[in-house]
Amino acid sequence: MERMFDVLIVGGGVAGMSAAIYAKRSGKNVAIIERATLGGVVGTLNKIENFPSQKEIDGFSLAQLFVKQVNSLEIETIFDDIVSAKLDGETKTVVGKIGQYRAKSIVIATGLSYQELGKNEAEFLGRGVSYCAVCDANFFKGQNVCVVSRKGSGIKDAKYLSNIAANVLVLDEADMSIFAQANTVKNMNLLSNTTIEKVVGKDNVEALECLVGGERKTIKTNGLFVCLGRSPKSEIFGDKLETDRQGFIKTDENMQTSIKGVYAVGDVRAGVMKQIVTACSDGAIAGKKATEGI
Ligand SMILES: Cc1cc2nc3c(=O)[nH]c(=O)nc-3n(C[C@H](O)[C@H](O)[C@H](O)COP(=O)(O)OP(=O)(O)OC[C@H]3O[C@@H](n4cnc5c(N)ncnc54)[C@H](O)[C@@H]3O)c2cc1C
């Protein structure tokens, strides 16, 4: 089965849905291809306090507001998992597990994945465990938090957290003693050669069971930020697009990638912020630009 569209959006998170809304309102034949559910990461979040117009909202309700608008515009959603793409030439093709789809413009909105700790932290997601300091720091105002880091991967987030939390303790597998000596943030400390064995708590995170230089220790904390790195879901587009070192797709200010007619938006893009509001902004720009001249 092969179908043809004006604009195809791969990924139905908030970035993809914003692109679809703008593209469809330009009068074009638009579809979103999503492998799971519309809403992406936002649909899974407990509490959001920084999306303008919503003082506080749960992620599912916010995602549903986007879905409602997508449905009201009669934007088609195709449920398929895209596995490869052919992006050169006038017409672009993306290949899914179910079908093959062609379009004059493609918007890549596939998001990113966070490196997990691989212990029991998932049980405490939204109950003290977070993967995003900028998103969740404010929930830990005046509290003690830990940051799990790998060879310094969590330092930037720890510094951000130190402006909001009472104390920040960075737990790193590597020897960070040289860095610790040079560190001047007074409410931020570093513990080297430390691995987390288990997250402990009843309703929320209360402590971490760790091995510090091989010795078993329990560290009391109100929260754990997992800052082990993140990877864009850009691999299916291969080496055809220009990316940064981590694989985030580079674009110009119109969200156009190094290939004409191919746009990238939201968390998969090499942008400065990975937030809902910036994902929507990217989507709006790409959705509009993707319809021009086709
Ligand atoms: C724990 C946490 C808390 C956060 N809290 C906040 C917050 O409070 N405020 C805030 O502004 N931001 C927050 N964020 C960030 C925010 O969630 C993201 O910036 C936003 O979801 C990015 O949207 P997106 O559409 O780019 O990506 P995503 O939401 O990741 O959507 C990508 C979509 O693409 C689909 N997809 C991927 N690959 C394929 C494929 N091959 N074929 C078909 N479909 C595919 C996925 O299934 C997914 O639905 C938080 C993030 C996390 C992890």
The ligand as an SDF file (V2000), in Angstrom:
LIG
                    3D

 53 58  0  0  0  0  0  0  0  0999 V2000
   10.0020   13.5210   32.8800 C   0  0  0  0  0  0  0  0  0  0  0  0
    9.7640   14.6740   31.9170 C   0  0  0  0  0  0  0  0  0  0  0  0
    9.0920   15.7860   32.3800 C   0  0  0  0  0  0  0  0  0  0  0  0
    8.8840   16.8440   31.5220 C   0  0  0  0  0  0  0  0  0  0  0  0
    8.2080   17.9330   31.9950 N   0  0  0  0  0  0  0  0  0  0  0  0
    8.0230   19.0060   31.1920 C   0  0  0  0  0  0  0  0  0  0  0  0
    7.3600   20.1780   31.6860 C   0  0  0  0  0  0  0  0  0  0  0  0
    6.9480   20.2300   32.8490 O   0  0  0  0  0  0  0  0  0  0  0  0
    7.2190   21.2100   30.8330 N   0  0  0  0  0  0  0  0  0  0  0  0
    7.6820   21.1900   29.5420 C   0  0  0  0  0  0  0  0  0  0  0  0
    7.5130   22.1690   28.8230 O   0  0  0  0  0  0  0  0  0  0  0  0
    8.2990   20.0970   29.0520 N   0  0  0  0  0  0  0  0  0  0  0  0
    8.4820   19.0090   29.8340 C   0  0  0  0  0  0  0  0  0  0  0  0
    9.1400   17.8980   29.3520 N   0  0  0  0  0  0  0  0  0  0  0  0
    9.6570   17.9360   27.9610 C   0  0  0  0  0  0  0  0  0  0  0  0
    8.5300   17.6830   26.9590 C   0  0  0  0  0  0  0  0  0  0  0  0
    7.8320   16.5140   27.3340 O   0  0  0  0  0  0  0  0  0  0  0  0
    9.1260   17.5320   25.5600 C   0  0  0  0  0  0  0  0  0  0  0  0
    9.8870   18.6620   25.2430 O   0  0  0  0  0  0  0  0  0  0  0  0
    8.0220   17.3500   24.5070 C   0  0  0  0  0  0  0  0  0  0  0  0
    7.2460   16.2210   24.8000 O   0  0  0  0  0  0  0  0  0  0  0  0
    8.6330   17.2000   23.1070 C   0  0  0  0  0  0  0  0  0  0  0  0
    7.6280   16.8780   22.2060 O   0  0  0  0  0  0  0  0  0  0  0  0
    7.9520   16.1650   20.8260 P   0  0  0  0  0  0  0  0  0  0  0  0
    6.6610   16.1440   20.0950 O   0  0  0  0  0  0  0  0  0  0  0  0
    9.1510   16.7630   20.2080 O   0  0  0  0  0  0  0  0  0  0  0  0
    8.4200   14.6810   21.2130 O   0  0  0  0  0  0  0  0  0  0  0  0
    7.6340   13.4740   21.8720 P   0  0  0  0  0  0  0  0  0  0  0  0
    6.6820   13.9180   22.8950 O   0  0  0  0  0  0  0  0  0  0  0  0
    8.7110   12.5260   22.2910 O   0  0  0  0  0  0  0  0  0  0  0  0
    6.8110   12.8270   20.6780 O   0  0  0  0  0  0  0  0  0  0  0  0
    7.4290   12.0790   19.6750 C   0  0  0  0  0  0  0  0  0  0  0  0
    6.4090   11.1070   19.0830 C   0  0  0  0  0  0  0  0  0  0  0  0
    6.9670   10.4810   17.9500 O   0  0  0  0  0  0  0  0  0  0  0  0
    6.5930    9.1170   17.9380 C   0  0  0  0  0  0  0  0  0  0  0  0
    7.5930    8.3760   17.1760 N   0  0  0  0  0  0  0  0  0  0  0  0
    8.9160    8.2480   17.4630 C   0  0  0  0  0  0  0  0  0  0  0  0
    9.5310    7.5070   16.5210 N   0  0  0  0  0  0  0  0  0  0  0  0
    8.5660    7.1610   15.6170 C   0  0  0  0  0  0  0  0  0  0  0  0
    8.5870    6.3710   14.4290 C   0  0  0  0  0  0  0  0  0  0  0  0
    9.7160    5.7970   13.9810 N   0  0  0  0  0  0  0  0  0  0  0  0
    7.4230    6.2000   13.7330 N   0  0  0  0  0  0  0  0  0  0  0  0
    6.2750    6.7780   14.1760 C   0  0  0  0  0  0  0  0  0  0  0  0
    6.2030    7.5300   15.3270 N   0  0  0  0  0  0  0  0  0  0  0  0
    7.3360    7.7170   16.0240 C   0  0  0  0  0  0  0  0  0  0  0  0
    6.5650    8.7440   19.4160 C   0  0  0  0  0  0  0  0  0  0  0  0
    5.7650    7.5930   19.6370 O   0  0  0  0  0  0  0  0  0  0  0  0
    6.0030   10.0030   20.0370 C   0  0  0  0  0  0  0  0  0  0  0  0
    4.6100    9.9660   20.1430 O   0  0  0  0  0  0  0  0  0  0  0  0
    9.3340   16.7970   30.1690 C   0  0  0  0  0  0  0  0  0  0  0  0
    9.9760   15.6500   29.7060 C   0  0  0  0  0  0  0  0  0  0  0  0
   10.1920   14.6060   30.5730 C   0  0  0  0  0  0  0  0  0  0  0  0
   10.8530   13.3490   30.0540 C   0  0  0  0  0  0  0  0  0  0  0  0
  1  2  1  0
  2  3  1  0
  2 52  2  0
  3  4  2  0
  4  5  1  0
  4 50  1  0
  5  6  2  0
  6  7  1  0
  6 13  1  0
  7  8  2  0
  7  9  1  0
  9 10  1  0
 10 11  2  0
 10 12  1  0
 12 13  2  0
 13 14  1  0
 14 15  1  0
 14 50  1  0
 15 16  1  0
 16 17  1  0
 16 18  1  0
 18 19  1  0
 18 20  1  0
 20 21  1  0
 20 22  1  0
 22 23  1  0
 23 24  1  0
 24 25  2  0
 24 26  1  0
 24 27  1  0
 27 28  1  0
 28 29  2  0
 28 30  1  0
 28 31  1  0
 31 32  1  0
 32 33  1  0
 33 34  1  0
 33 48  1  0
 34 35  1  0
 35 36  1  0
 35 46  1  0
 36 37  1  0
 36 45  1  0
 37 38  2  0
 38 39  1  0
 39 40  1  0
 39 45  2  0
 40 41  1  0
 40 42  2  0
 42 43  1  0
 43 44  2  0
 44 45  1  0
 46 47  1  0
 46 48  1  0
 48 49  1  0
 50 51  2  0
 51 52  1  0
 52 53  1  0
M  END
$$$$
